[in-house]
Amino acid sequence: MHVRIKFCGLTRARDVEEAESLGAEYLGVIFAGGPRNQSLAQASALLRHAGAAKRVGVFGGQRATELHHYVSSVPLAIAQLHGETTVKQVLAARATSVHEVWAVVPVSGSQLSAEAEELFRTADAVVLDTRAANGLGGSGKSFDWMAIAGKLGSVNRTARLVIAGGLSDRNVAEAIRILKPDVVDVSSGVESAPGAKDPILMRRFTEAVRSA
C-alpha cells in the first residue's frame, strides 16, 4: 500500500521546496482563516515552488464563484472543503475548473456525521479530521482511530480516505496500520511555530510514512 503525503498549512517558500524535495504528492494552502491563512497573491507566489506536487486549497464557506476564482488564479488542482461539508457543496465545487474535490468530515468521539457515507460516494476524497471547538478541524489533535476504523468498515465508499488531526512522525505509522488511508495530511505535527515547518520534522514524518 502506497500512502501519499500532504503537507498542509504552508506559508513559506522554503517549506514548499522542502516538501517537494521530500516527494510529497500534495501541498496545501489555507484560505479558511487562522494563523496559516494565505491571500490569493501569497498562495500564488508560494505555490510556484511546488514542482510536480498537486496544489490543494483549503476553503471554508466560500461561494462557488469565489472558489472558481481561487482555483483558476493560483491555480489549484484540488479544492478541500472545510467544515460541515454537504453533498450540494461538493457538486457546486465540482462545477468549477478544479480537478478534484475533497470533503472534510469533522470527527467527534467515535462517531461520523450522518452525511459522511454520502460524501464518500460523492467527493474524490474524504478527509477525516478531529472536530475542534469551533466545529471545524485543524485542532492538531487525533481522533479515536480504532473506533472510526470500525465505523468505516460498514461504509460503502468510492472516495479515497485522507486522515488528518494530530499526526506526527511518532504516531503516523500506527494511524496507517489502523485506518489504511490513501493519504496522510499533516500541518502542526511538523511545525516549530504556526505556519513555520521544521525541515527535520518534515523529513522524519516522511520517513515514518514510507517505512510504515
C-alpha positions as CSV (number, residue, x, y, z in Angstrom):
1,M,0.0,0.0,0.0
2,H,1.5,3.3,-1.1
3,V,0.4,6.1,1.3
4,R,0.7,9.6,-0.1
5,I,1.7,12.6,1.9
6,K,0.1,16.1,2.1
7,F,1.9,18.9,3.9
8,C,-0.7,21.5,4.7
9,G,-0.8,25.0,6.1
10,L,2.2,26.1,4.1
11,T,3.2,29.7,4.4
12,R,6.9,29.9,3.4
13,A,8.6,29.1,0.1
14,R,11.4,27.2,1.7
15,D,8.9,24.8,3.3
16,V,7.2,24.2,-0.1
17,E,10.6,23.5,-1.6
18,E,11.4,21.1,1.2
19,A,8.1,19.3,0.9
20,E,8.6,19.0,-2.9
21,S,12.2,17.7,-2.4
22,L,10.8,15.0,0.0
23,G,8.4,13.8,-2.7
24,A,5.2,14.9,-1.1
25,E,2.3,14.3,-3.5
26,Y,0.1,17.1,-2.2
27,L,0.9,20.6,-0.9
28,G,-1.9,22.6,0.9
29,V,-2.5,26.3,1.5
30,I,-5.3,27.6,3.8
31,F,-8.0,30.0,2.7
32,A,-10.3,29.2,5.6
33,G,-8.8,31.6,8.2
34,G,-6.5,31.0,11.2
35,P,-2.8,31.7,11.6
36,R,-1.8,29.9,8.4
37,N,-4.3,31.7,6.2
38,Q,-3.0,32.9,2.8
39,S,-4.2,35.6,0.5
40,L,-4.7,34.8,-3.2
41,A,-1.5,36.6,-4.1
42,Q,0.5,34.9,-1.3
43,A,-0.7,31.5,-2.3
44,S,0.1,32.1,-6.0
45,A,3.7,33.2,-5.2
46,L,4.1,30.3,-2.7
47,L,3.0,27.5,-4.9
48,R,5.2,28.5,-7.8
49,H,7.8,26.4,-5.9
50,A,5.6,23.3,-5.8
51,G,7.1,21.4,-8.7
52,A,5.2,18.3,-9.6
53,A,3.2,18.1,-6.4
54,K,-0.6,18.7,-6.6
55,R,-1.7,22.1,-5.2
56,V,-4.5,21.9,-2.7
57,G,-6.6,24.9,-1.5
58,V,-8.4,24.5,1.8
59,F,-11.6,26.5,1.8
60,G,-14.2,27.4,4.5
61,G,-17.5,28.6,3.3
62,Q,-16.6,30.4,0.1
63,R,-19.3,30.5,-2.6
64,A,-18.7,28.6,-5.8
65,T,-18.0,31.8,-7.8
66,E,-15.3,32.8,-5.4
67,L,-14.0,29.2,-5.3
68,H,-13.7,29.2,-9.1
69,H,-11.7,32.5,-8.9
70,Y,-9.2,31.0,-6.5
71,V,-8.9,27.7,-8.3
72,S,-8.2,29.3,-11.7
73,S,-6.0,32.1,-10.4
74,V,-3.5,30.2,-8.2
75,P,-4.0,27.6,-10.0
76,L,-5.2,24.7,-7.8
77,A,-5.7,21.0,-8.7
78,I,-7.8,20.3,-5.6
79,A,-10.4,22.1,-3.6
80,Q,-10.6,20.9,0.0
81,L,-13.9,21.9,1.6
82,H,-13.6,22.5,5.3
83,G,-16.3,22.3,8.0
84,E,-19.7,20.7,7.8
85,T,-19.4,19.9,4.1
86,T,-22.6,18.9,2.2
87,V,-23.0,16.9,-1.0
88,K,-24.5,20.0,-2.6
89,Q,-21.3,22.0,-1.8
90,V,-19.2,19.2,-3.3
91,L,-21.3,19.2,-6.5
92,A,-21.1,23.0,-6.8
93,A,-17.3,22.9,-6.3
94,R,-17.0,20.2,-8.9
95,A,-18.6,22.6,-11.4
96,T,-15.6,24.9,-11.2
97,S,-12.3,24.2,-13.1
98,V,-10.9,22.2,-10.2
99,H,-9.7,18.6,-11.0
100,E,-10.8,17.1,-7.6
101,V,-12.9,18.0,-4.6
102,W,-12.1,16.7,-1.1
103,A,-14.7,16.9,1.6
104,V,-13.6,17.3,5.3
105,V,-15.7,15.3,7.8
106,P,-15.0,16.5,11.4
107,V,-14.9,13.5,13.8
108,S,-16.3,13.8,17.3
109,G,-15.6,10.9,19.6
110,S,-16.3,7.6,17.9
111,Q,-19.0,9.0,15.5
112,L,-19.0,10.0,11.9
113,S,-21.5,12.6,10.7
114,A,-24.8,11.4,9.1
115,E,-23.7,12.8,5.8
116,A,-20.3,11.1,5.8
117,E,-21.4,8.0,3.9
118,E,-22.9,10.0,1.1
119,L,-19.8,12.2,0.9
120,F,-17.7,9.0,0.5
121,R,-19.7,8.3,-2.7
122,T,-19.7,11.9,-4.0
123,A,-16.3,13.5,-3.3
124,D,-13.0,12.4,-4.8
125,A,-11.6,12.1,-1.3
126,V,-12.9,12.4,2.3
127,V,-10.7,14.0,4.9
128,L,-11.3,12.8,8.4
129,D,-10.1,15.4,11.0
130,T,-10.8,15.9,14.7
131,R,-13.6,18.3,15.4
132,A,-12.3,21.4,17.0
133,A,-14.0,23.8,19.5
134,N,-15.2,25.9,16.5
135,G,-16.9,22.9,14.9
136,L,-14.2,22.6,12.2
137,G,-11.0,20.6,12.0
138,G,-7.5,21.9,12.4
139,S,-7.3,21.2,16.1
140,G,-3.9,19.4,15.9
141,K,-5.4,16.6,18.0
142,S,-6.0,13.0,16.9
143,F,-9.4,11.2,16.9
144,D,-10.2,7.6,18.0
145,W,-8.6,5.8,15.1
146,M,-9.7,2.3,16.2
147,A,-13.4,3.3,16.8
148,I,-13.6,5.1,13.4
149,A,-11.9,2.1,11.6
150,G,-14.9,0.1,12.9
151,K,-17.3,2.6,11.5
152,L,-15.6,2.8,8.1
153,G,-15.9,-1.0,7.7
154,S,-19.6,-0.6,7.1
155,V,-19.4,2.4,4.8
156,N,-19.9,1.9,1.1
157,R,-17.3,4.2,-0.3
158,T,-15.7,5.1,-3.6
159,A,-13.7,8.2,-2.4
160,R,-10.2,7.9,-1.2
161,L,-9.5,8.2,2.5
162,V,-7.4,11.0,3.9
163,I,-6.6,11.2,7.6
164,A,-5.6,14.4,9.5
165,G,-5.5,15.6,13.0
166,G,-2.6,15.3,15.4
167,L,-0.4,13.3,13.1
168,S,3.4,13.3,13.6
169,D,6.4,11.1,13.0
170,R,5.7,9.4,16.3
171,N,2.2,8.2,15.6
172,V,1.6,8.2,11.8
173,A,2.7,4.6,11.3
174,E,0.1,3.5,13.9
175,A,-2.6,5.6,12.2
176,I,-1.7,4.0,8.8
177,R,-1.8,0.5,10.3
178,I,-5.3,1.0,11.8
179,L,-7.1,3.1,9.2
180,K,-5.2,2.2,6.0
181,P,-5.6,5.6,4.4
182,D,-4.7,6.7,0.9
183,V,-3.3,10.0,2.1
184,V,-2.0,11.3,5.4
185,D,-2.3,15.1,6.0
186,V,0.0,16.9,8.4
187,S,0.4,20.5,9.4
188,S,1.1,21.4,13.1
189,G,2.8,18.0,13.6
190,V,5.8,19.1,11.6
191,E,6.0,22.8,12.8
192,S,8.3,24.7,15.1
193,A,5.6,27.5,15.2
194,P,2.2,28.0,13.5
195,G,2.9,28.1,9.8
196,A,6.7,27.5,10.2
197,K,7.5,24.0,9.1
198,D,10.6,22.3,10.6
199,P,12.6,20.5,7.9
200,I,13.9,17.9,10.4
201,L,10.3,17.0,11.4
202,M,9.1,17.0,7.8
203,R,11.9,14.5,7.0
204,R,11.1,12.3,9.9
205,F,7.4,12.3,9.1
206,T,8.2,11.3,5.5
207,E,10.5,8.5,6.6
208,A,7.9,7.2,9.1
209,V,5.2,7.2,6.3
210,R,7.4,5.5,3.8
211,S,8.5,2.8,6.2
212,A,5.0,2.1,7.6
